[in-house]
Amino acid sequence: MIKYRLILRALFLISLLSLGACASKGINLIKSGDLRVETNGSNQVKITNVHVKQLEYEVLIHADVRPVKAVRFFSPGHLSFELFTADGHQFFNLDVTRYSDRHGDGHRSKMKHASFWVRMPLDIPRGSRLVVTHHSRSVHQDKAK
């Protein structure tokens, strides 16, 4: 009888801890329908694996860039993340360069994709639209110049 109670308490504790761990991962705003995403790749790359997670006090935006066809030299360029509210006003416009120190862009590059992400304190308004655009250069060129 005592053994049975210990097993039940252990199972209850394990299930309680696993539910708490799931809740701390944040809310995927794309899956919940609170955010729409549009991607604008190019003829060299495609944008994949876009995630937007609302954490407790911040948001995490992530996207991967993959070459359209097999290439020997892969230069991922940079991405711009533009967020528009439901009524069409621009909430922010960020240029994000690749964050990685493990991949080399050298002569025998083995890089098959590049990851871009930004994490910032923000609460994304419901019904917003995120536009992810690829730019071929790794540094942003201002059009006004």
C-alpha positions in Angstrom: 0.0 0.0 0.0 2.8 2.4 0.9 4.7 1.4 -2.3 1.5 2.1 -4.3 1.2 5.7 -2.8 4.8 6.4 -3.5 4.5 5.4 -7.1 1.4 7.5 -7.6 3.0 10.5 -6.0 6.1 10.1 -8.2 4.0 9.9 -11.3 2.0 13.0 -10.3 5.2 14.9 -9.6 6.7 13.9 -12.9 3.5 14.9 -14.9 3.3 18.2 -13.0 7.0 19.0 -13.8 6.6 18.1 -17.5 3.5 20.3 -17.9 5.4 23.2 -16.4 8.3 22.7 -18.8 5.9 22.8 -21.8 4.4 26.0 -20.6 7.8 27.8 -20.4 8.5 27.3 -24.1 6.2 30.2 -25.1 3.3 30.5 -27.6 3.9 30.0 -31.3 2.0 33.0 -32.7 1.9 31.5 -36.2 0.2 28.3 -35.1 -2.2 30.1 -32.8 -3.4 32.3 -35.7 -2.4 35.6 -34.0 0.3 36.4 -36.7 0.5 35.9 -40.5 3.9 35.4 -42.1 4.9 36.3 -45.7 8.3 35.3 -47.1 10.0 36.9 -50.0 13.0 34.7 -51.1 15.1 35.3 -54.2 16.1 33.3 -57.2 19.2 32.1 -55.2 17.7 31.2 -51.8 14.4 30.2 -50.1 13.3 31.2 -46.6 12.2 28.2 -44.5 11.4 27.3 -40.9 10.0 30.7 -39.8 9.0 30.7 -36.1 7.7 33.5 -34.0 7.3 32.7 -30.3 5.9 34.9 -27.7 7.7 34.3 -24.4 6.8 35.8 -21.1 8.3 39.3 -21.6 9.9 39.0 -25.1 9.5 37.6 -28.6 11.8 35.3 -30.5 11.7 35.5 -34.3 13.7 32.9 -36.3 14.1 32.0 -40.0 16.4 29.8 -42.0 17.8 30.5 -45.5 18.6 27.6 -47.8 20.0 27.7 -51.4 17.5 26.9 -54.1 20.0 24.5 -55.8 23.2 22.9 -54.7 26.0 25.4 -54.7 29.7 25.2 -53.8 29.8 28.7 -52.4 26.8 29.8 -50.3 26.5 33.4 -49.3 23.3 33.8 -47.3 23.1 37.6 -47.4 20.8 39.1 -44.8 17.1 39.2 -43.9 14.8 42.0 -43.1 11.9 41.4 -40.7 9.0 43.9 -41.1 6.0 43.8 -38.7 2.8 45.5 -39.7 -0.2 45.8 -37.3 -3.7 44.7 -38.4 -4.5 48.2 -39.6 -1.4 48.3 -41.9 0.9 50.5 -39.8 4.5 49.5 -39.7 5.4 48.4 -36.1 9.1 47.7 -36.8 11.7 47.1 -39.6 14.8 45.2 -38.6 17.8 44.1 -40.8 19.3 40.9 -39.3 22.6 39.4 -40.4 23.4 35.7 -40.0 24.3 34.7 -36.5 26.8 31.9 -36.6 30.5 31.4 -35.9 30.6 27.7 -36.7 30.0 27.8 -40.5 32.8 29.0 -42.8 32.1 30.7 -46.1 35.5 29.5 -47.4 36.6 27.6 -50.4 35.1 24.2 -49.4 32.0 25.5 -47.6 29.8 22.8 -46.3 27.0 25.2 -45.2 23.6 24.1 -46.4 21.6 26.8 -44.6 22.0 29.8 -42.4 19.9 30.8 -39.4 18.7 34.3 -38.7 17.0 35.3 -35.4 16.2 38.2 -33.2 15.1 38.2 -29.6 13.7 41.4 -28.1 11.3 42.7 -25.4 8.0 43.1 -27.3 4.4 42.1 -27.2 3.2 41.5 -30.8 -0.3 42.8 -31.4 -2.9 40.3 -32.4 -3.7 40.1 -36.2 -0.3 41.4 -37.2 1.6 40.5 -40.4 5.4 39.7 -40.5 7.1 40.1 -43.8 10.5 38.3 -44.1 12.6 39.4 -47.1 15.9 38.1 -48.3 18.6 40.5 -49.5 21.6 39.1 -51.4 24.3 41.3 -49.8 25.3 40.6 -46.2 25.3 44.3 -45.4 22.3 46.5 -45.8 22.6 49.1 -48.6 20.4 52.2 -47.9 18.4 53.1 -51.0 18.6 56.9 -50.1 22.4 57.0 -50.9 
